[in-house]
Amino acid sequence: MDAIFVHSEQKIKERLTLNWMGTPCVEIDGHIVRLETQKAMALLAYLSLSEQPVPREALAAMFWPEFDQSHAFANLRRNLASLDKSLGYHWIEANRSTIALVRNKQLFIDVTSYFDLIRRVRQHCGISAAPCRECLLRLEQAVALYRGEFLACLNFRDCNDFDEWQYFQREEANQELAASLRWLAEGYAFAGEFERAIRYARRWVKMDHLNEEAQRLLIQLYAQTGQRGTALKQYEECRRLLDEELGQPPEPETVALFEKICNGKPAPKKAFSFVLPVAFSNGAAHEPLLGTCSALTMQHYRLVHSDPLD
């Protein structure tokens, strides 16, 4: 017989925090909750990020594909009962057909907040406008939530459907992180706050060290702040990595930037485009929703920004 849990939302007073970035962590009122199995953790993660109640049959097939339906349903019931107990009998809503996680203001999911902050930036500034101060702060909040790869260290050999779902969630989160770090680095450079710009450019290079666009931005920022030696060392590191890992030289644009700095010429001003890469969300591009930031930021840039090497 299928386990049925119907819990009233009004009874929930505890705050449930689900951190899926990096090593998964579940907390109730700041106290870590130890779930009994890795499958229970994965099941909770999947339910928390599903917008609609999930059919029992789909969950059984996803997490126990090697079993026949009867045994798969039995495993699902056991894990649901364990999960419901661990969460204090408040958060799982289940009937004979579907299962869902209760949604209310006491629930915090880091992944949901991460994507929501980036979405709000897109809506306010658009995807091709210089970000305003408010949007830069939102992006900083978003990248602070990224503690590591989505559901790190949570892998199952026998759950191909779950692995595929996890892979695309992870790739989308990583792509949005790279986009946000680029936007932060270029946004703070645009505002003349080069220390912050360099901090986020370094993090972008650290997560994607073979990305020459990220490498060029960091080299450019070092040069623009008078750190010529550091800029040249960064180029050499870029060249070494490309040679060792890809067996290829730097792109002509990277070489040209290096030669200008090496010859003592002023580093060219960066032509910031502020175009965020399209994430995987539903396979559709984010529409450019231009807000009120672009014109004001461009005007501010023209008035106060100058190249330190000019």
N, C-alpha and C positions, 0 to 999 in steps of 0.2 A: 504494500500500500504506500502511495506517495506521501511524503511528509508535507504537511500543510501548516504554514505559519502566517498568521494575520495579526500584525502588531499595529496598535494605534500610534499615529505620528505624535499625538499630544503627550504620550508617555515619555518621549525621548527628551531627556535633559542633558545627557552627556554629549560632549563634543567628540565626534569621530573624525580623526585625521588619517588620510590615506596618502602616503608618500610613495609614489611609484617611480620617481626619478632616482636612479642609482639603485642601491640595495633596497628592496621593498621594506617598508616599515608601517605598521598599523598602531595607532595610538588612540586611547580613550581618555579624555581629560588629561592629556600629557603623559600618560603612563603607557609604556609599550605593551602591546598585546601579542602573546606568543600563540600563533595558530598551530594546530596539531600537524598539518601536512603542507607540503609545497603546493599540492593540488588545490587545497583550500585557499591558499594565498592567490594562486592564479585565478581561481573561480571568482574570488572577491574582486580582483582587479578587472576582470572581464565584465562582471555585473556593474561595477562602479562607473565604467565608461560606456555602457550600453544605454542609449537614450530611451529605449522601450523595454518592457518586460521580455525576457528571453524564454523561448519554448524549452521545456525540459528535454525534449528529444534532441534539440540542437546542442544543448550543454553536454548531455550524455555522450553524444557522438563526437564532440570536440575533445573532451577530456579522457574518454575511455574507448577509443575507436577499436581497440583490439578485442573488446568483449562483445558478446551478443547483447541485444537490447535489454534483456532482463537483468543481466549482471551489471551492465553499464548504469541502468537506473538505480540499482541497489547501491553502487558506489557513489552515485550522485546524492542519494538520500543520506548516506552516512556522512559525506563531506558537508552537506547542507546543515545537518543537525549539529555537527561539530562547530561549524562556522557560526551558526546562530547562537550556540552556547558561549563561544568565545567573545562574541560581540554583545553579550548581555541580553539576549532575547528581544532586541528592539529593532534591528536593522534589516532583517530579511523578510520580505513579503513573498509568500509562495502559495500557489493553489495547485490543482491537479494538472494544469496546463503550462503555466509560466512561473518564472522566478524573477524577482527584481530587488534592488536595493532601495530602501526608503530614501527619499530626497527631502531635505529640509535645511534650514539655516545652520543647523548644528554639524552639517557634513562639510568637510574640506578635503578636496582632492587636488594635489599639487599639479598634476598634468592638466586638469581642467582650467585651473587658474592661470597656468603658464600660457596656454593657447588663447585664453580669453584676454589677457593683457596684450598679447601681440595683435589680436583681432581689433582691439580698441584703438591701437596705434594706427593700424591700417585705415580704420574708419575715420579717424580724426585728421591724419596727415596725408592719407593716400599712400600708394606704393612708390610714387616717384617724386615725393616732395621732401624737402629738408625737415626733419622732425623738430617740433617745438620742445621747450624745456619739460613740459608735462609729459610728453610722449617719451622723451629720453629717460625720465624717471620710471615710467612704466616698463620700458625695455630693460632697465637695470633690475627692476623687481622680477621680471620674467627670467632673465639669465641667472639671477640668484637662486631661483627655484630649481634650476637644472643642476642637480647634485651628481649626475652621472647618467649613463644610458638607461633608457626605459626598461624597468624590470631586470636590472643587471643580475646575473647569477641565477636567474630563474629560467631553466631550460629543461625540456622534456623530449626524450628520444621518440616517444610514441604518440605525440600530439601534433601532427603536421598542421592541422587547421589552426590550432592555437599558436604554433610557431610562426605561421604566415601572418596572422593578425598581429602578433607581437613585433614581427619584423617591420611591417609597414607603420605601426605606431612609433617604433624606434626611429625609423628613417625620417618620418615627418618631424619628430621632435628634434632630431639632429639637424635637419635642413633649416628648420626655423631658428635654431640656436646660431648656426652660421650666419643666417640672414640678419639676425638681431645684433650679433657682435659686429658685423660689418656696418650696420646702421649706426650703432653706438660709436664706433671708431670714427666713421666719417662725420657723424653729427657733431661730436665734440670737437673734431678738427675744424669743422665748419664754423663753430662758435669760438675758435681760438683756444679751447681748453685741451692743450696737447698732451698733458700728463694723463688725463683720463682717456684720451683718444689712443695713446700708446698702450695703455693697460688693456683695452678691449681688442686692439689689433694683435697684441701678443697672445691673447686667449684664442683668437680666431686662428692664428698660425699654429698654436699648440694643438688644436683639435683637428686641423686640416693642413699639415705641414707641406704637402705637395701642391697645394693651391697657390699658384704663382700670383694671383690677384691679391690674396691675403699677404703674401710675402712682399709684393711691391708696395702695398699700402704701409706696411710696417717700416720698410726701408725708407720710403718717402717721408714718413713722420719723423724718423730719426734724423734724416737730413734737414728737414724743415726746422728742427729744434736745435740745430747746431751740433748734433752728435754724429759727425761725419765718420769717425772711426767705427762706431757701433753700426752705422748703416752699411759700411763696407763689409764688416764681419757678418752681418745678417745676410748679405748677398752671397758671401762665400759658403755660409751654412746652407742656404737655399740651393746653390749650385751642387754642393756635395750630396745633399739628399736626393736631388733629381738624378744625379749620376749613379748613386748606389742603388736606389730603389726602382728607377725607371730606365736607367741607361740612356738618358737623353740630356741635352744641354738646356739651359734656361731659354725661355721665349725671347725673341728679338726685343720686345718691349722691356723686359727685365734687364737684358744686357745694355740697352740704351740708357736706362736709368742709372745703372751701375757706372757706365763710362762717364756720364755727366758729373756724377758725384766724385768719381776718381780723378777727373780732370779739374776739379775745383769749381765747376760751373754751378750756378744756383740750381737747386732742385726745382723742376717745373711744378707750378701749382697744380694740385690735383683737381681734375674736373669731376666733381662728385655727381653721380647720376641718381643716387637714392632709388634704385630699383631693386625691390626685394624679390628673391627667387620665389617662384610659385611652389607652394607646398602641395602635398599629396591629397589634401582634404577633398574627399569625394571625387577626386580626379579632375576637379574644375579649378580654373584660375580664379584668384581673388580679384574682384572688380576694383578698379582704382576709384576710391571714394575720397575725393579731395576735400579737405577741411579748410580751416582758417589759418593754418600754420604757414603754408608755403610762402606767400607774398611777404609776410612780416619777417620771416627768417631770411629770405633772400635780401630784403632791404637792409636788415641788420648786418649781414655778411658784407655787402657792398660798402657799407659805411665804415666798419671797424676792422675787417679782416685784412691782414697783410702777410706776405710771405717773409718769415724771419731771415731768409737767406738773400732776399732782394736788396 
